[in-house]
Amino acid sequence: MAMTARAGIPGLVLGATLIGFAAIIVRLVDVGPTAVGFWRLAIAVPVLGLARRAWQAADAPAPTPRALGFMLLAGVAFALDLALWHRSIHLTSVANATLMSNLSPVFIALTLHFGFGDRHPPRFWIGLLLALSGAGWLVADSFRISHETAIGDLMAIGTAVFYAVYQLLVSRARRTYSALDVMFYASLAGMLTLLPMTLIAGEKLLPTTLRDVALLLAAGLVVHVGGQGLIAWAQAHVTASFASVTLLVQPVAAAVFAWWLLDEGFGLRQALGALLILAGIVTCRLAMLHAAAAVPAAGKA
């Protein structure tokens, strides 16, 4: 288990880094916020389908109707996550949207702890608190609560809830099925969910410049196939709780990319936030290793 976990951690970190581009793309591209999510998945689906046909093992099990239902439900949850998050970026500050949408580790840990009896050692909760505190430090300069941002803030919290549902369902599906299977079916369901939402909202759907096309291609190929695909692959090798905490690398990556590409500030406060997130992830990892080592010892006793 430790060896497979060590294999999964780099995939999680790289995947979280790649999805750090997502917020920048949403801010720069000239289509509607829900439309960005639709194109992200619409571009990814044929690529995932071709990869699945080319690289899937011939003896890979076909999803059962129940498993397929979980994958499709994961896609619907992911679509709602994208729709709410992209909209929240326009209705509240980017800082608020970033912090509140990254509360999913809390919802995942609480769901597993109290709903499924997956107990987490005290050190894990300390690590989670450290990582969330780091995320708060990252956005502290521009974070604010007011009645003007309330709707956007609630949408960002809803984003965290739906992303938690998505991660839990993907983690469950990855116990048996390949990352390509899970990503293909979830992305297909998400795409079919987001298209009518975009049309009903009356958003601008079609890109009109080569720049917008390039940004949408980056959303589909770099962020979704690359970033989200690596995360789905890694979830077969680590627990859902640890995966969700490790994904707090994403706001660090987003802050660095915004500093690099958009000339946004990244100073001592942001660096401290990044260090706290790293410390929290390491603490959670050590807590999980200690808990795993204690199980055989308890069994021998």
N, C-alpha and C positions, 0 to 999 in steps of 0.2 A: 504493500500500500504506500509506503513512504517513497519507493522508487517511482511509482506512477504519479504520485503527487508532485514529486520534483519535476517530472516531465510536464505536468500540466501547468505549473506556476509560470514558466516563461510564456506559454501560450496565452494565459490570462493577462499578463502584464502587457505583452505586445498588442493583444486584442483591445485592451482598455486604452492603450495609447492611440491606436488607430481610430477608435470611435471618438477620441478627443477632437477630431476634425469636424464632427457633426454639427456642433453649435455654430461654428464659423460658417459652414456651408449654408445653414438655415438663415443666417443673418445676411449673407452676400447674394444669394440666388434670387432672381426676380420671378418667382412663382409663389403661389399661396403656401402657407405653412403646412397644411395637410397634404397639398400636392407634392411637396418635397418628400414627405414620407412615402407617398404612392410611388414616385419615380425611383426612390431608393430601392424599394422592393421589386418594382417592375423591371428594373435593369438587372437586379440580382437573380431573379427567378430563372431566366433562360441559362445564365451562366452556371447556376447551381444544378440545373437539370442536365446540362451537357457534362459537367464534372461528375455527377452521379452516374450517368451512363458510362462514362469513360473509365472511372476509377473504382466504382463500387465492386466489391468482390462478388463473384458469380454465386457464391453460396450464402450471401448476406440474407438474413431473414426478412421476408416481406412484412410490413407492419400489419398487425391484426386490426380489425375495425375499432377496437377499444383504443389501441395505441395510436392509430391514425386520428381518432377523435381528440386525444390529448395534444397531438402535434398541431392540429387545426385550431384547437382552442388556444394553444400557445400563440399562434399567429394572430388571432383576434385580439388577445391581450396585448401583444406587441404593437399592433396597429393602434389601439387605443392609447397606449403609452406614447407612441410617436405623435399622434394627433394632439394630445393634451400638452405634451412637452413643447412641440413646435409653436402651438398657440400661446402657451404661457410665456415664451420668450418675447412675444409681442405685447403682452398684457402686464408684465411685471419686469423688474430689472433682470438682466442676465445673471447677476449675482444671486438674487432670490431663486430664480428658476434652477440654477446650477445646484445650490445647496439643497433645496427642498426635493428636487427630483432624485437626489442621491441618498434619500432616506430608505431606499429599498433594503439595504442590509438589516435595518432594524425590523422591518416587517417580515423578512425571511427568517431571521433568527427567532423572533417571537413566535411565528407560525410553527416552525419546526420544534421549538422548545416546549410550547404549551399544547400545540395541536397534534403533534406526532411523537411526543416523548423523546425527541432527540436532544438530550440534555447537553448544555454547553457549560464548560468549567468557568469559574469566576474570572480567570485571567482572560478568557475570550471576550467577556463583556467589557473588561477594562480596555482591551485592544480596540474593540469597536468604538468605545467612547473616545479614545485617543484619535482614531481615524476620522470620526465625525467632527471632532474638535478641530482637526487639521483642515477639513473641508470648510469649516466656518471661518477659520483664519484666512483661508485663500480668498474669500469673497467679502471679508469684513469691511473693507474700504467702501464698498458700494451697496452693502446689504442694508435694507430698510424695510420696516413694516408700516403700512399705512392703509387707509380704506381705499385709496386709489389702486393699490396693488393686490387687494384681497382676492379678487376673482382669479387673477393670474397665479397667485400663491397657492390657492386651492387646486388649480389645475396642475401645478407642479407637484403637489403632494399626491394627487391622483396618478400622476405619471409614475411616482415611486411605487404606488400600490400595484398598478398594472405591470410594471417591470418586474416586481417581485413575483407576481403570478406567473409571468413568462419564464423567469429563471427557474422557478420550482417545477414547472411542467417540462421544461427542457432537460433539467437535471434528471427527472424521472424517466423521460424517454431515452436519454443517453445511457441508461443502464443496459439497454438491449440493442438499440439501433444506432446507426452511424450518424456522425455529425451532418453528413450530406443529406441523409434522409430527413433528419429533424429540421435542418435549415430550409430544405426545399419545400416541404409541406407547410411549415410555419410561415415562410415568406409568401407562398402562394395564397394562403388564407388571409394574411395581412394585406397583401396587395388588393385582393378582391373586397376587403373591408374598407380600405382607404379610398378606392375610386369613387364609390357612390357618396361617401362622406365629402369628398372634394367637390363633386358636382352639386350636391345639395347645398353646400356652403357658398356656391357661386364663386369659388376661388379661381384665380388665373391658373390654368393647368399646363399650357404649352410654353416651353421656353422659346424665347425669340432671338437670342444671341448665342454665338458660339461659346462665349464665356459661361452662360447659364448651362448650356449643354455639358460643358466640361465639368462644371461644379456638380451637376446631377450624376454624371458618370463617376465622379469621385465618391459621391455619396453611396452609389450602388456597389461599386467595385472595391474601393479602399475601405470605406466605413463598414459596409454590410457584409460583403463576401469575405473580405480580409479580416476586419475587426470582429464583427459578430460571429463569423465562422470560426475563428480561433477560440473565441470564448465558448462556443458550443462544443468544440472538440475538447477543450480542457475540462469541461464539466463532467466528463466521464472519469476524470482522474482526481478530482478534489470534491469536497463536500459543497453543497449549495451555499451554506453559511460562509465558509471561507472564500468561495468564489465571489460572493457579493461584496465582501469587505475588500478583497483585492481589486475589485473594479473601481474602488475609490481612487485608483491611479488616474482614472479618466478625467476628473476635474483638474488634476495637476497638469495633465497633458494639454487640456483645453486652455488653461491659463498660459502655459508656455507657448502654445501655437498662436494664441491671441497676441502675446507680446511680440512674437516673431513676425507674424503676418499682418497684424492690425495695429501695431505700435501701442498696444495697451500696456499699462504699468505692470511690472513684476519686480517687486522689491523685497526688502527684508521680511515683511509680514507674509508675503506669499511663499517665500523660501521656508519660513518657519512652519507655515501650514503644510507644505509638502513634506517636511521632515516629520511632522506629527503623524501625517497619514502613513508614511513609511514605517514609523515606529509602531503604529497601531496594527498594520498588516503583519509585521514581524511578531508582535505580541500574540496576535490571534493564531498565527502559524505555530508558535511555540506551545501555545495552550492546546491546540489540536494534537500536536505530536506527543505532548505529555499525557493527554487523555488516552490516546491510542496505545501508548506504552504501558499505561496502567491497567488496561483491560486484560492482557495476558497474565500480568502479575497477579491480578485479582483472581483469575481463573485457577492459577496454580495454588493459591492459598486455599 
